[in-house]
Amino acid sequence: MDDGLRVTDRLVLPDAELRERFSRSSGPGGQGVNTTDSRVELSFDLAGSPSVPETLRARALERLANRLVDGVLTVAASEHRAQLANREAARERMAALLREAVAPPPKPRRPTRPSRAAKERRLTEKKRQSQRKRDRRVDGD
């Protein structure tokens, strides 16, 4: 394709570290489905890659632990009829997965308390709702 798979601004995976496997897609498709290898499996050895910095690798290995098989991340794409379109889809999916996995953790939430006005609004709304339900009663209580 081009010079590599761009995951983030600073992280680009060289094409030499990506492995593509092609197979036949499942499902309906007429005559062409039985002869064309349009399904793409894109694999990347995350655990053994020299192009991923150690800190990012550790974070990604932890976050993608349930998707990895022996440290290798595999993504499959078979939604398009054309092999080239499936290759592009697999590369985009791989980049999105890795981008999410190497993203820095979110800032911890600072606990806050509701303001006095918010409490009053909540209580007024509760009273209004209570009155609304009371007005709907048939027995007249």
N, C-alpha and C positions, 0 to 999 in steps of 0.2 A: 504494500500500500504506500505509505509515506515513510518518513524517518523514524516513526515509532508511535506508540499509543500515548497520547497526552492525557494524564490523569488530573494533574493540577498544573499550575504555572511552573512549579519547580520540579515536579515528578513526571518524567517521560519514560515509558518502558520501551526499550529497543525491540524492534520486530524479531530479532534473533532469539529473544527469550519467550516469545509467544508461539504456541503450537496450534495449528488448525487441523481438524479432522473433518472429513466430509462424508456424509452418508445420505441415504434416501429418506426423505420426509415421509411422515405417516399421513393418513387421511386421504380424502378424495382429491382428484386432480387429473383424471383422464389418462390419456396415453403417455404423457410426459412424466408422470409421477414414478413410473416403474423404471425409468432409464436415467433420470438425472439425479446426481448427488447434490441436492440443494441445501440439505440440513448442514449446519456448521457447528462444530464444538470447538470453542476457543479455550485453551488451557494456559495457565501461567503458574510457574513454580514460585510461589510467594516466599516460602521458607528458605529457598536456596538462591534467591535472586540477589546478585551483587548491585543492582541498580536502585534498590530500595534502601534508604538509610535505616540504620538499626532501630532508631526510636519509632519511626513510622511502621517498620516491619512488625515490631512487637505489638503495637497498637492494632494493626490490621489482623495479625494472627489471632489476637484475643477476640476481636469483634466478629471475625469470620470463621471462628472455630467450628461451628456446626456445618459450614459449607465446604470445608477443606477436606481433601482426601490425601493423606501423606504430605501435607503442606502445599498441595496443588489446588488452585482455584479453577473450576471449569464452568463455562457458560455456554448454553446451547441456544441456537436461534433457528427456527424453521417456519416462521410466520409468512415469509415471502416465497414466491415461486422461483425467483432468481437467486443463484448462489451468491452473486456479488452483493445483493441487497441484504442477504442473511449474514454475510461476513461483516458488513457495516453495522448491522443491528447487534451482532455479538460483540464487536469492538466497543460500541457505545454502552452496552449493558455492562461489560467488564470495567470500563472506565468509571461508570457511575457507581458500581459496587465498591471499587477501590477508593474512589473519591470520598464516599461516605465513611469507609472504614478507616481512612487515615486522617479524617477531619479531627481537629482538636476537640476535646470534651467541652460540653457547654458549661458556662459559668454556673456555679451553684446558686440556687434560688435563695434570695434573702427573705426570711419570713416577715410578713407584714400583718397588721391588724386592720380590720375594717374601720373606716372613719365614723365619727358620731353621725354625720349626715347620712352615710350609707346604712347605718343601723336604723336610723329613723325612717328612711325610705322603705326599708324592708318591713318594719313594723306597720307603717301606714298601709302598705300594700296588703299585708296580711289582714289588717282590720277591714280594708275595702273588700277583699275576697270573702271574708267571713260574713260581712253584711250582705253581699251579693247572694251567697248561699242561703242566708237566713230569709231574704226576701223571696226566694224561690219556694220555700216550704209551703205546703198546702194546709197543714193542720193549724197554722196561725201562732205557733209559739214565738 
